[in-house]
């Protein structure tokens, strides 16, 4: 593999603790072999999440893009973008292989069994009853939210966000010409909580919707039934529509619980909402572009669908064949894989928190996340040690007209990339409350995780 590309496979394998050397990633032969291997289950009937699975050379945003954009000469771990490093569930690979064997790719007629699978999965796993007539499909959660915002939030209106929050929502607001109304969450005793007083104060006549992240990205909160009911009652009273992004719902830590917004007892509250989900986070299918949404409000549903298919829509609800098949296979044959994956990631959370508290005194973490596969790091002391504010100020002097301002968080991101060869997400992109923080994705093998933390710890000890 060309060294100039910065994709040092030997370094990855060495740092991740692999003892076997495998062929170069990115060739036709190695990719085909990787797919075939992924279809087989280990001899003991369990799935292997512990062997590092190299993604370099596959145009991965989480790995390859970070090497390019951060100028890294090699990488120990890509730990930013929220997708997983594991081989996907064997049932998914088999379904895709079977379909690819048929070499024709005409228009897709979505089978009833796909929608039936989504309905059955939600009923069995979450106790959610979805009206099949009010279930819609989209090419991603973002297109679904954009269509919903165009339905309930006129251009120029405000959208409530509880920050720090998933930075992708800001793109959705830009696409719909709506404005963020940001309510910074409270932080006490290592935990984040909703500032209900501030939230209600921001529900003015200009505020038409609220994007709820449940479980919350990046803080890992699994909102309680009481939290959601209080929030929902406020929104109902103030005529603010709740858009519930529940894409991380399967990743819940031991002893915690995910409460679907649609299961709240007050049906008027539920009727004031739309829920968005996908198999993409749960089964590592982000590239497949397949998602779905549902509501109990027929007017909302009709409006969202019109914004997919109407003359003024910027996207259509057409799914691609492989995306639909992958999601269908995930729900019909991937549950055992997912259950083991969730358990493995729960162990990763324990490992990360223990390691950071014992070996990285300059980095602070709160309580163990209740959900998601994300960790929210407080890097205030790191920023101070490296002079991140001064570095950002110097960088801004060199910025050309029209270029965005460089932030201290970007300087911390670059420092970890250059000194620990680990890619993280800078906290400022998650809105107010994100200053002096970084988001770290731990959905990777324990060996890769340990290599990344060891590299970060070693770099920090030199400060």
N, C-alpha and C positions, 0 to 999 in steps of 0.2 A: 504494500500500500504506500503511495507516495507520501514521504515525510512532510512535504510542503503543505499538504492538506491539514496537517496537525492531528491526524487520526492515528495515533500510535497504539496499535492493537496489542503489541507485546507489553507495553506499559500497563494497559488496561488489565490484561490477564495476570500480570505479575502483582499489581496492586490489589486486585480483587481476590488474590489467593488461589488462583487456578493452578493446578499442576500439569494438566494436559494442554498441549498446544494443538490448536485446530486451524483449519484453513482460513485464508483471508476472507473477510466479510465484504460483500458487495459484488461478488462474481455470481454468474448464473448458477454455477454448480453448487457453491456453498449455500446460497439462498434456498435452492431446491432441497438440498440435504437437510437444512434447518427445519423446513416445513415438514418433511417426512418424519424427522426425529420427534417433532412436537406432537405428532399424532399418537405416539405410543405412550402408554402409562408405565410408570416404574413397576418393577417386578412385585413390590409389596402392595400394589394397589393404591398407593398414595401418590400425590403429585409432587414434583420436585420444584420447590421455590428457592432452594438454597444454593443451587449451582448458578453462578453468574451467567447471564445470557447477554452476549455482546450485541449491541445495537449500532455500533459505529459503522459507518459506510452505508447506512440505509436511509440517509437524509432525515434522520430523526431530529426534531426540533429540540428535544431534551438533551441530546448528545452532540450531534454534528453541528447544528446551528450555533450552539454555545461555543464550541471550539472556534468557529469562524468569527463570530461577532465579538467574542471576548479576547481574541488573539492568543489563545492557549497553544503552546507547542505540544502539549499532551494533556490528557484528562484522566483523573482518577474516578470521578463520578459526575454525571449530570443529575442534579438533585433539585431542579427547578420546576419546569413545566409539569402539570399534573396528569401524567400518564404513568403506567406501570412498566417495569422492565422484565416481567415474567413472560414465559411462553404462554400463549393463550390456552384456554381449555381445549382438550383434545376433541370434544364434540364439535367445537367451532371449526377447527382445522379440517376435520373429516367432511363436514358439510360443505365447506368451500372447495375442497379438493373434488368432491363428487360433482359439484356444479361446474367447475372449471373444465372437467372432462367433456362436458357438452359445449362444443365450440361455436355457439351462436349467442349473440347478445342483443336480441331485439327488445322491444318495449316490454316492461314488466307489468304483469297483471297480478297485483298483490293478493295472495290467497287469504281466505277467511281464517285459515289456521294461524296466520301471523297475529292478527288482532286477538284471536282467542287465546293465544299463548301469553300475550301481554296481560289480558284480563285475568287469566288463571294464576299467573305469577304473582300479581298484586294481591289477589284474594288470598292465596295460600301463605305468602310471606308476610304480608302487612295487614291483612284483614280489610282491604280496601275493595269496596264494590264500585265498579266503574260502569256507567251506562255506555254500552257499545256505540250508541248513536252520538255520544258526546266525547268520543275518543278520536283524536286526530294525529296524523303523523307528519313529521318534518325532517328536513335534512340535517338537523342538529337542534340543540336546545336554544342556541343563539337565534337562529331564524324564527323559532317559535316565539321567543320572548319579543323579538322585534315586531312580529306580526301582532302580538298581544298589545304592545305599547302603542302601535298605530291604531288599535281598536279602542283603547280606553284612555290614552294620554295624548291630547292634541299637541302639535308642535308648539314649543315654547313653554309648555307646562312642566311641573316639577315631578321628579320621581324620588321617593324616599329610599335611602340606602343606610343600613346600619354598618358603620365602618369601624375598623378596617374590614373590607369586603372584597370578594373576588373581582380582580381588576377588569375582567372581560365585560362586566356589566356597563362600564363606562363606554365601551365601543358600541354597545346596543343603544345607549342614550344618544351618542353622536349620530348614529344611523337614523334615528327617529327625530332628531332635532328637539330633544327634550333635555331638561337640566337636572343635574343631581342636587338633591337636598339631603345633606349628609348629617347623620346623627351618630356621634362618636360613642361607642359603647363604654361602659364602666369597666375598670379593671381593679380587682381587689382580691387579696389572698390567693394570687396565682390564677384567678379565673375571670373571664369576661362575662358581662351580663348586659341586658338591654337597659338603656336609660329611658324608661317609659315616659317620664316627665318631659324630657327633652324631645322625645319622639312625637308626643302628642302636640307639643308646642309648634312643631314644624308642619303639622297637618293643616295647612291653610287652604283657602279656596283655590290656590294655584296647584296644589298637590293632588294629583289624580291617581297615582298608583304607588305601590311599595314593592320592591323586589326583595323577597325573603330567601335567604340561603339556609337550607335546612337538610342536613347538618351544615354548620357555618364554615365557609372557606374564607380566611385561612385559620381562624382561631380554634376550630374543632368543636364548637358547641353543638350539642344535640338539644334543641329547645324542648322544654317540658310542655306537657299539655296545658299547664297553667300559663306559661309564657305565651304560648300560641293563642290561647283563648283571650288573654288580656290584649294582646296585639290585634287579634282579629276583631274584637269588640270595638277598639279604638278606630280601626279602619272602617268598619261598618258605619259607625256613628258619623264619621267625617267624610264618608263617601270616597274612600281611598281603596282601590282594587288591589288585592294581594296577588302577586305573581310569585308562586312558590317554586323555586328551583330546588328540586330534591334529588339531584343527580348523584350525590355522594351517600345516598340513604343506606346502602348495604354495608358501609364501613362504620361499624359501631363497636366501640371498645367494650371489653368485658365489664358487666355490671351497669352498663348504660343502655338507653333505649331511644330509638328513633320513633317519633310520633308524626305520622303523616298529617299535614294540615287538613286534608279532606276527611279525616276521621273525628274531627271535633264534634262535640255533641250538639252545639248550636248550629243548625243547618242554615240559618240566615248568614252566619259568618262564612260557612263553607261556600254558600252560593255567591259570595262576594270574592271568589278566588278562581284562579286557574293554576293547575299543577303541571310542571314540566319534568320529564324524566328521560332516561336512555340507558342502554346497556354499556355505554362507552366507558364510564369510569369503572364499573363493577367488573367488566370482563376485558378491559384493555382494547376497546374497539373505537377509539377516537377517530381513526382514519376512515372508518366505514360510513360516517355521515348518516346516521339513522337515529331518530329520536321520536318522542311522542308526548302528547299533552292531553289533559282531560279537565272537565269542569262539570258542575251540576247546573250551570247557568247557560241556557240555550242561546240567549242573546250574545253572550260573550263568545261562545263557540262559533256561532254564525259569523260574527265579526272577524274573528281570527282567521277562519277559513277564507273569508272574502279577501283578507289582506295577503293570503298566500296566492290566490288564483285570480284575483281581480286585475283589471287592466293597469292599475297603478302599482301593483305589487312588484317588488324588486326581486322576489324569489318565488319559486313554486314548491309545492309539497312533494314533488316527485322523489321517490327514493331510488337508490341504485340497487341492482339485484343482489350484489354481494353483501351490501350493508344490511339489507332485510334478512338474507339467509343467515348471516352471522348472528344477528340479534335473536332470530328465531331459534337457532341452535343453542345459543346461550341459555335461553329461558327453558328450553325443553330438555337439555342434557348437561347443563353446566353447574347445577346447584352444588353438587358435592365439591367440585373444584373451587367454587366461590367460597363455600364455608371454610375450607382449609386455608384459602388465601386470606380471608378476614382474620382467622386465628393467627396466621403467620405475621400479618401486619400488626396485630395487637402486640405480639411479642417484640416486633421491631420498635413500637412505641416505648415499651418498657426498657429495651436496650438503649435507645437514644437518650431517654431521660436519665437513666443511671450513668451513662457514659459522660454526658455533658456536665452533670452535677459533680462528678468525680474528677474529671480530667480537663475541663474547659472553663475555668473560673471567670474568664472574661465574657462568656456567653451565658445568658440567663434564659431559662424556660419556665413557664408557668406550670400549672397542674397538667397531668396527662390528658391529651385531647380526648374528648368523649366520642368523637367520630372523625371521619375522613382519614386519609393517609398522609396528612400534612402536619408539620411542626412549625410553630411560630417562634422565631428566635429573637431575643432582645440583644442587639449587638451594640448598645450604647457605649460600653467601655472599649470595644474594638474600634469604633468610629473615633473616639477620643484619642486612643493610642496612635492611630495612623494619621491623625489630622484630617479626617474626611471632609470637614467643612472647608478647610483651607484648600484642599485638593480640588473640591468642587468649584470653589470660587476662582481658582486659577484656570480650571478647564473652561469655565463660562466666559472668561476673557477672550478665549480663542474661538468661541462658538460663532458661526456665521449667522447672518440675519435669517430669521425664519426657523432656526434650529431650536429645539426645546432646551430648557435649562437643565444642566447637569446637577444631580442631587448628591448629597453625602452618601445616601444608600447605594447609589451606583458606584461610588468610589469603594465602598466596602465590598460590593459584589465583585468589582475588578480586582481588589486586593486578594480575596479568597481564590479567584480564578488564577492569578499570577503566582501566588505563594503556596496554595494548597491544592491547586488544580481541580477544584470543585466548583461547579456552577450552581448558584442559588438565585432566587428571585428577589429583587430589591423591594423593600417594604413600602416605599413612597407610592408605588403604583396601585396600592390597595386603598388609597384615600386617606383622609385624616385619621390619625392613630397609627399610621404605618411608618412614621419617622423612626429611625434607629432600629428597624426590624428587618429581618430577612425571612422568606418562606422557604422551607426545606421539605422536599418530597421524599418520604422514606419507603415508598413502594418498590423496593429492590431487594436483591438477595442480602442476607445478613452479612455475607463476606464483603460484598461491595459496600454496604453500609459501614462496616467496621473499618474498611480501608479509607473511606471518605472521612470519617470522624478522626481516625488516627492522623491522617494528613492535615486536617484542620487544626487538631490539637498541637501537632508538631510545629506548624507555622505560627500559631498564636504564642507558643512558648518562647519564640525568638523576639517577640515585641518587648 
